[in-house]
């Protein structure tokens, strides 16, 4: 896989300039955006209008005692190198000014509930779930834990303000929204969104992680979830949001780099050891490590992987998974997006193998109108596409000396701690 030397040289020059920027955080007056200089290098300005359209619908509005800053993160923030993002991942700072921590947590809880209700009123948005509040100790072994040990709320739970759970001994346990707010923990909202004007009724997955902070009466900034996130991936889409963030965390970027790199490395190790492993996610995190740790040869190689057919197949697998989720209670046979998606796969997969067989089974079931067979074949197809993409990316990463040695080093450094549950 040859690397464009001119493009590589231009990227390395831009990296050097970004690294030389004081503090790392930059504002673009012409685009009205802000972020770490290295993140801005990978952002595609052509996406600003689309991202702002979605972002303004899901943002928590600023108000009395509440300042917010919305950003795009993940692969959608790296449009210049990841042309096939599987979803839209937003990140939002919610900075609260109150007299006490308890009042700040209550304000956060009200802002999240109001945000859920307001977005749900939009006909193109369907809430999947909300992660809010740390799981109580007696429920941690019951399978109710979501991302980073958070309670998982459905729409009805959020609107009712109460979550019905079951203890390990089978007895019921109820958690109300206000109680969860006392220890908000990891906060994340996830939606399925119909793309307006799309002929095939395309859906996209949209998520938003909230990083809540409290400005104390003394002027100090306190994280309400125990972790003030670093800004190495986020692109703030509005000037006011960029200004707020520059004031909150710009001076922390240099000191936070080590902890951010450790977090990325732990995730790399976790995805290599998962069953099955997911080397597409490994590659995305490996790129973030490479560009911030000076492994530029490896970074240039990983950038090219995101333009290959495996990345496109992985994106379509994510779309198929969303279609299955959206149409769980609907008519999958009549889904225009599914009918449009399947023909895109044929040029991207091998003519023989599990993915090809599952694709053929989907096409046959769709043509014959067999809904049960279609759902079963679709599940097999999604799994096969993800496995094939992971295997292909793994082979490429292992075949290139710079990425192979870096992966081995990361797994050796973090693998034992991860296996023992210490990370």
Buried (B, 14 or more C-beta within 10 A) or exposed (E): EEEEEEEBEEBBEBBEEBEEEEBBBBBBEEBBBBBBBBBBBBBBBEBBEEBBEBBEBBBBEBEEBBBBBBBBBBBBBBBBBBBBBBBBBBBBBBBBBBEEBEBBBBBBBBBBBEBBEBBBEEEBBBBBBBBBBBBBEEBEEBEBBBBBEBBBBEBEBBBEBBBEBEBEEEEEBEBEBBBBBEBBBBBBBBBBBBBEEEEEBBBBBBBBBBBBBBBBEEEEBBEBBEEBBBBBBBBBBBBBBBBBBBBBBBEBBEEBBEEBBBBBBBBBBBBBEEEEBBBBBBBBBBBBBBBBBEBBBBBBBBBBBBBBEBBBBBBBBBBBBBBBEBBEEEEBBEBEBBEBBBEEBEEBBEEEEBBBBBBBBBBEBBEEEBBEBBBBBBBBBBBBBBBBBBBBBBEBBEEBEBBBEBBEEBBEEBBEEBEEEEB
